[in-house]
């Protein structure tokens, strides 16, 4: 039976929690820690840079540090980026720790990380054919990258290391986030505009078709399909605090359905599919949405 996040936290506090010492965190202004981000149900980033993660799939531990952002490509491992550009990693048997020799890191996505010199890396070394990159995205074992000159690149799923150009964006510097899933790439602009590309849709001249999904987004996430919704969906948090999803089949490029029971949302993080995700509210608190039911996520505490 799959555990909920709050259940894991509660049990771990009862059994005792380990603590790492690879960095120094800073306390929140009011002395109360808040959750900054969540990956699935086994990794939590606090606003003081602390990471909570599981060891052996069971023991929840706290590792002190100054991580600004983190990411994951599977259930029990992930990468983080510290405020001074160091790379942090963890897996099912190892607590979060700084990776020796990896500095100047500006972003991580899935198993990849982007350095400030525009190069992209993974555990095997520098990724070939990617230079002068400004932003990367990863999802469903597929990768996309946006170059500093505006080229939107997508890795060929049948030829690893080969990237096809989907478009050249004249306003690439305005892109603030990217979501990737199953041959689809969504871009979020600072203005709130969301543009979606699908690698199987192009015009008579062979140009990939851009679809403007909305003009008022705060956050975007792809989510897997469900039995009731047979098309994977783009989950969009709008500026009015509501959460919407794209529709099925021909409506997969349109926002068609509002998620009920949610308001004042600023960010979502998908747990498993479009019916199971976390939502952060404007006051900094988090909720778990599970098939229409909404439950608060407890802040983990040490000792």
C-alpha positions in Angstrom: 0.0 0.0 0.0 1.4 3.4 -1.0 2.2 5.6 1.9 1.2 9.3 2.1 3.8 11.9 2.8 2.4 12.9 6.2 2.3 9.2 7.3 5.9 8.8 6.4 6.9 11.9 8.3 4.9 10.9 11.4 6.4 7.4 11.6 9.9 8.7 11.0 9.7 11.2 13.8 8.6 8.4 16.1 11.5 6.1 15.1 14.2 8.8 15.1 15.6 10.8 12.3 19.3 10.9 11.1 21.0 14.2 10.4 23.7 15.0 7.9 26.2 17.9 8.1 27.4 18.8 4.6 26.4 22.4 4.8 24.8 25.2 6.8 21.2 26.2 6.5 19.7 29.6 7.5 16.5 29.9 9.6 13.3 31.4 8.3 12.7 35.0 9.3 10.1 34.1 11.9 12.0 31.0 13.1 9.5 28.6 11.5 10.6 26.4 8.7 8.3 26.1 5.7 8.3 23.6 2.8 9.8 25.2 -0.3 9.3 22.3 -2.7 8.3 18.6 -2.8 9.4 15.8 -5.1 7.0 12.9 -5.1 6.4 11.8 -1.6 10.0 11.0 -0.4 11.9 14.3 -0.8 11.2 17.7 0.7 13.1 20.9 0.4 12.7 23.4 3.2 13.0 27.2 2.9 16.2 27.1 4.9 18.0 24.9 2.4 17.4 21.6 4.3 16.5 18.5 2.4 14.5 15.6 3.9 14.9 12.3 2.0 14.5 8.6 2.5 17.2 6.1 3.0 16.5 2.4 2.1 13.1 3.5 1.0 12.0 3.8 4.7 14.0 6.0 7.0 13.3 9.7 6.5 16.4 11.8 7.3 17.2 15.5 7.4 20.4 16.8 5.7 21.3 20.3 6.6 22.4 22.5 3.7 21.7 25.5 1.5 20.0 24.0 -1.5 18.0 26.4 -3.6 16.2 23.9 -5.9 16.1 20.2 -6.5 14.7 17.6 -9.0 14.3 13.9 -9.5 13.9 11.4 -12.3 12.8 8.4 -10.2 11.3 7.6 -6.8 14.4 7.4 -4.6 17.1 9.6 -6.2 17.6 13.2 -7.1 19.8 16.2 -7.7 19.9 19.6 -6.0 21.7 22.9 -6.6 23.0 24.9 -3.7 23.0 28.7 -3.5 26.7 28.8 -4.4 26.3 26.6 -7.5 27.4 23.2 -6.1 25.6 20.0 -7.2 24.0 17.8 -4.6 22.9 14.2 -5.2 21.2 11.4 -3.2 19.8 7.9 -3.9 18.0 5.1 -2.2 21.1 4.3 0.0 22.9 7.6 0.3 21.9 10.8 2.0 22.1 14.2 0.1 25.8 15.2 -0.4 27.8 17.6 -2.5 29.3 16.0 -5.7 33.0 16.5 -5.8 34.3 18.6 -8.7 30.8 19.9 -9.8 30.6 23.7 -9.4 29.1 26.5 -11.3 25.8 24.7 -11.6 22.7 26.8 -12.3 19.9 24.3 -12.9 19.1 20.6 -12.6 16.4 18.7 -14.4 15.9 14.9 -14.0 19.4 13.3 -14.2 20.9 16.3 -16.0 22.4 19.6 -14.8 23.2 22.8 -16.5 26.3 24.8 -15.8 26.7 28.6 -16.0 29.1 28.1 -19.0 26.1 26.7 -21.0 27.2 23.1 -20.9 24.9 20.2 -19.9 26.1 17.2 -17.8 24.9 13.9 -16.5 26.6 11.1 -14.4 28.6 10.0 -17.5 30.1 13.4 -18.2 29.4 16.4 -20.5 26.5 15.8 -22.9 27.6 16.0 -26.5 25.9 18.3 -29.0 24.6 20.7 -26.4 26.4 24.1 -26.1 25.4 27.6 -25.0 22.3 26.3 -23.2 20.2 28.6 -21.1 17.5 26.2 -19.8 16.9 22.5 -19.7 13.8 20.3 -19.1 13.2 16.6 -18.5 10.2 14.3 -18.2 9.2 10.7 -19.0 12.8 9.9 -19.9 12.9 12.7 -22.5 15.0 15.9 -22.5 14.7 19.3 -24.0 17.0 22.3 -24.0 16.7 26.0 -24.9 19.9 27.6 -26.2 21.0 31.1 -25.5 20.3 32.0 -29.2 16.7 30.8 -28.9 16.9 27.3 -30.4 14.4 24.9 -28.8 16.0 21.4 -28.9 14.4 18.0 -28.2 16.3 14.8 -27.9 15.4 12.1 -30.5 13.9 9.2 -28.4 15.3 6.7 -30.9 18.8 8.3 -31.2 20.1 9.3 -27.9 22.4 12.3 -28.0 20.8 13.6 -31.3 18.7 16.7 -30.9 16.2 18.1 -33.3 15.3 21.8 -33.5 11.7 22.4 -32.8 11.8 26.2 -33.2 13.9 29.3 -32.9 12.3 31.7 -30.4 12.8 35.4 -30.8 12.0 36.0 -27.2 13.9 33.1 -25.6 15.3 35.2 -22.8 11.7 35.7 -21.5 11.2 31.9 -20.9 11.4 31.1 -17.2 10.5 27.4 -17.1 10.1 24.3 -19.2 8.1 21.2 -18.9 8.7 18.0 -20.9 6.6 14.8 -21.3 6.2 12.2 -24.0 7.2 14.2 -27.1 5.7 17.4 -25.8 7.5 20.5 -24.6 5.7 23.4 -22.8 7.4 26.8 -22.2 6.4 29.3 -19.5 7.2 32.9 -20.2 7.6 35.6 -17.5 4.4 37.3 -18.8 2.4 34.2 -17.9 2.1 32.9 -21.5 2.4 29.2 -22.0 3.4 27.8 -25.4 3.2 24.1 -26.2 5.1 22.2 -28.9 4.3 18.6 -29.9 7.0 16.8 -31.9 4.4 14.9 -33.9 2.6 18.0 -35.2 4.0 20.2 -37.9 2.7 22.3 -40.8 3.1 21.7 -44.6 6.5 23.3 -44.6 7.8 21.0 -41.8 7.7 23.6 -39.1 6.5 22.5 -35.7 3.3 24.2 -34.6 3.3 26.3 -31.5 0.1 26.4 -29.5 -0.6 29.1 -27.0 -2.3 27.4 -24.1 -2.9 30.4 -21.8 -1.6 33.9 -21.1 -1.9 33.9 -17.3 0.1 31.1 -15.9 2.3 30.9 -12.8 3.4 27.3 -13.0 3.3 24.4 -15.4 3.7 20.6 -14.9 3.0 17.7 -17.1 1.0 14.8 -15.5 0.4 11.3 -16.6 -3.0 10.1 -18.0 -5.6 8.3 -15.9 -8.4 5.9 -16.7 -10.9 8.8 -16.8 -8.5 11.1 -18.7 -6.7 9.0 -21.4 -4.5 11.9 -22.6 -1.5 13.1 -20.5 -2.2 16.6 -19.3 -0.5 19.9 -18.8 -1.3 21.0 -15.3 -1.4 24.8 -15.2 -1.6 27.1 -12.1 -3.1 30.4 -13.2 -2.5 33.8 -11.7 -6.0 33.8 -10.1 -4.9 30.8 -7.9 -6.9 28.2 -9.8 -5.5 25.0 -11.3 -6.5 23.8 -14.7 -5.7 20.9 -17.0 -5.6 20.4 -20.8 -8.1 18.1 -22.3 -8.2 14.9 -24.2 -7.3 14.2 -27.8 -8.0 17.4 -29.9 -8.3 19.4 -26.8 -4.9 18.5 -25.5 -3.6 21.9 -26.4 -6.4 23.8 -24.5 -7.2 24.4 -20.9 -10.6 22.7 -20.6 -11.0 21.5 -16.9 -10.6 23.4 -13.7 -9.5 21.2 -10.7 -12.2 21.6 -8.1 -11.5 22.3 -4.4 -8.3 24.4 -5.0 -7.8 28.1 -4.7 -4.9 30.5 -3.9 -2.5 28.0 -5.5 0.9 29.3 -6.7 2.7 26.0 -7.6 2.0 22.3 -8.2 4.2 19.3 -8.1 2.9 16.0 -9.6 3.0 13.0 -7.4 1.9 10.2 -9.8 -0.7 11.5 -12.3 -3.1 14.3 -12.9 -5.3 13.0 -10.0 -2.5 13.0 -7.5 -0.3 16.1 -6.9 0.9 18.6 -4.4 -0.2 22.2 -4.4 1.5 25.1 -2.7 -0.7 28.0 -1.5 0.0 31.7 -1.4 0.7 31.5 2.3 3.4 28.9 1.8 1.5 25.9 3.0 1.1 22.7 1.0 -1.8 20.4 0.2 -2.0 16.9 -1.2 -4.7 16.6 -3.9 -5.8 12.9 -4.4 -8.8 12.2 -6.6 -10.8 15.1 -5.4 -9.8 14.9 -1.8 -7.6 17.7 -0.4 -5.4 17.1 2.7 -2.8 19.4 4.3 0.9 18.4 4.2 2.5 18.5 7.6 5.9 20.3 7.9 8.5 17.8 8.9 10.3 18.6 12.2 13.5 17.2 13.8 13.4 15.9 17.3 
